[in-house]
Amino acid sequence: MNILPSFRKKALFSHDENTRVVESIREAERQTSGEIRVYVERHCRFVDPLDRAAEIFWTLKMDQTQHRNSVLLYIAMKDHQFAIFADQGIHERLGNAFWQKEVDAMSRHFREFHYLEALIFVINDIGRALCEHFPFQSNTDKNELPDDIVFGK
């Protein structure tokens, strides 16, 4: 997608906005065994941002969760691109239509320059879907991946 403005690496969100994104991830994950991560960088090293998201997904070892139910939200600011990459367990249950709906929602918010709202909206939506298919089990679930935003180059 080509809808993000040009920003320096960490200027997309203020400290308080970063905190809100992390808190929305934590809140979504309280109800599920699933994991959600956000990765922001300046440039997409590949033509297709989904390919870059997949590379980051495996680099961050997001494919090593117990239920294969982690999701990466990827944003390349200067290249005006983003993608959502889901692991096998959750992708098989939700299908392409769900992920396209989430990409469309991000696009709508980004076009209106509502970047924070876009991420929080999609994180909440994905959290609800994860909860439906992978509900939290208090006796076995743990936070398998960090919740912080990862800033690349």
C-alpha positions as CSV (number, residue, x, y, z in Angstrom):
1,M,0.0,0.0,0.0
2,N,1.3,3.5,-0.8
3,I,-0.5,5.7,1.8
4,L,1.9,6.5,4.6
5,P,3.7,9.9,4.8
6,S,7.4,10.2,5.1
7,F,8.7,10.1,8.7
8,R,11.9,9.6,10.4
9,K,12.3,6.2,12.1
10,K,10.6,6.7,15.4
11,A,8.6,9.8,14.6
12,L,5.5,7.9,13.5
13,F,4.2,7.9,17.1
14,S,5.0,9.9,20.2
15,H,6.1,8.1,23.4
16,D,2.5,8.1,24.7
17,E,1.2,6.8,21.4
18,N,3.8,4.0,21.4
19,T,2.5,3.2,24.9
20,R,-1.1,3.0,23.7
21,V,-0.1,0.6,20.9
22,V,1.7,-1.7,23.3
23,E,-1.2,-1.5,25.8
24,S,-3.6,-2.5,23.0
25,I,-1.4,-5.5,22.2
26,R,-1.3,-6.5,25.9
27,E,-5.1,-6.1,26.2
28,A,-5.8,-8.2,23.1
29,E,-3.4,-10.9,24.3
30,R,-5.0,-11.1,27.8
31,Q,-7.9,-12.9,26.1
32,T,-6.0,-15.3,23.9
33,S,-2.9,-17.5,23.6
34,G,-2.2,-15.7,20.3
35,E,0.6,-13.2,19.9
36,I,0.6,-9.8,18.1
37,R,3.7,-7.8,17.2
38,V,4.2,-4.5,15.4
39,Y,7.4,-3.8,13.3
40,V,8.1,-0.3,11.9
41,E,11.0,0.5,9.6
42,R,11.9,3.2,7.0
43,H,12.2,1.1,3.8
44,C,10.8,-2.2,2.6
45,R,13.8,-4.2,1.4
46,F,11.6,-6.1,-1.0
47,V,9.1,-5.0,-3.7
48,D,6.3,-6.8,-1.9
49,P,5.8,-5.8,1.7
50,L,4.2,-9.1,2.5
51,D,7.6,-10.8,1.6
52,R,9.4,-8.4,3.9
53,A,6.8,-9.1,6.6
54,A,7.4,-12.8,6.3
55,E,11.2,-12.3,6.6
56,I,10.7,-10.3,9.7
57,F,8.2,-12.8,11.1
58,W,10.7,-15.6,10.9
59,T,13.6,-13.4,12.1
60,L,11.6,-12.5,15.2
61,K,10.9,-16.2,15.6
62,M,7.2,-15.6,15.6
63,D,6.7,-19.0,14.0
64,Q,7.8,-20.7,17.2
65,T,4.7,-20.1,19.3
66,Q,3.0,-23.2,20.6
67,H,-0.2,-22.9,18.6
68,R,1.3,-21.1,15.5
69,N,-1.0,-18.2,16.2
70,S,1.0,-15.1,16.0
71,V,0.4,-12.1,13.8
72,L,2.8,-9.4,12.6
73,L,1.7,-5.9,11.6
74,Y,4.5,-4.5,9.3
75,I,4.9,-0.8,8.3
76,A,7.6,0.7,6.0
77,M,7.2,4.4,6.5
78,K,9.2,6.0,3.7
79,D,8.1,3.4,1.1
80,H,4.5,4.0,2.2
81,Q,3.8,0.2,2.5
82,F,2.4,-2.1,5.1
83,A,1.4,-5.8,5.4
84,I,-0.2,-8.2,7.9
85,F,1.5,-11.6,8.2
86,A,-0.2,-14.4,10.2
87,D,1.2,-17.7,11.2
88,Q,-0.2,-21.0,9.9
89,G,-2.5,-21.8,12.8
90,I,-4.5,-18.6,12.8
91,H,-4.3,-18.0,9.0
92,E,-5.9,-21.4,8.3
93,R,-8.8,-20.7,10.7
94,L,-9.5,-17.1,9.4
95,G,-8.6,-17.3,5.7
96,N,-7.6,-14.6,3.2
97,A,-10.9,-12.7,3.4
98,F,-10.3,-11.8,7.1
99,W,-6.8,-10.6,6.5
100,Q,-7.9,-8.5,3.4
101,K,-10.6,-6.9,5.5
102,E,-7.9,-5.9,8.1
103,V,-5.6,-4.5,5.4
104,D,-8.6,-2.5,4.0
105,A,-9.3,-1.1,7.4
106,M,-5.7,-0.1,7.9
107,S,-5.8,1.6,4.4
108,R,-8.9,3.6,5.2
109,H,-7.4,4.9,8.5
110,F,-4.0,5.6,7.0
111,R,-5.5,7.6,4.1
112,E,-7.1,9.8,6.7
113,F,-3.8,10.1,8.6
114,H,-5.1,8.1,11.6
115,Y,-2.1,5.9,12.0
116,L,-2.5,5.2,15.7
117,E,-6.2,4.5,15.3
118,A,-5.4,2.2,12.4
119,L,-3.1,0.0,14.5
120,I,-5.3,0.0,17.6
121,F,-8.4,-0.9,15.5
122,V,-6.6,-3.7,13.7
123,I,-4.9,-5.0,16.9
124,N,-8.3,-5.1,18.6
125,D,-9.9,-6.9,15.6
126,I,-7.2,-9.5,15.4
127,G,-7.3,-9.9,19.2
128,R,-11.0,-10.7,19.0
129,A,-10.4,-13.3,16.2
130,L,-7.5,-14.8,18.2
131,C,-9.7,-15.1,21.3
132,E,-12.4,-16.8,19.3
133,H,-10.1,-19.4,17.9
134,F,-7.4,-19.6,20.6
135,P,-9.0,-18.5,23.9
136,F,-6.8,-17.8,26.9
137,Q,-6.2,-20.8,29.1
138,S,-5.0,-19.6,32.5
139,N,-3.3,-22.8,33.5
140,T,-1.2,-23.2,30.4
141,D,-0.9,-19.8,28.5
142,K,2.0,-17.5,28.8
143,N,3.2,-14.4,26.9
144,E,5.5,-16.1,24.3
145,L,6.7,-12.9,22.5
146,P,7.5,-9.4,23.6
147,D,4.7,-6.8,23.2
148,D,6.8,-3.8,22.4
149,I,7.0,-2.1,18.9
150,V,10.1,-3.2,17.0
151,F,11.8,-0.4,15.1
152,G,14.0,-1.5,12.2
153,K,16.3,0.5,10.1
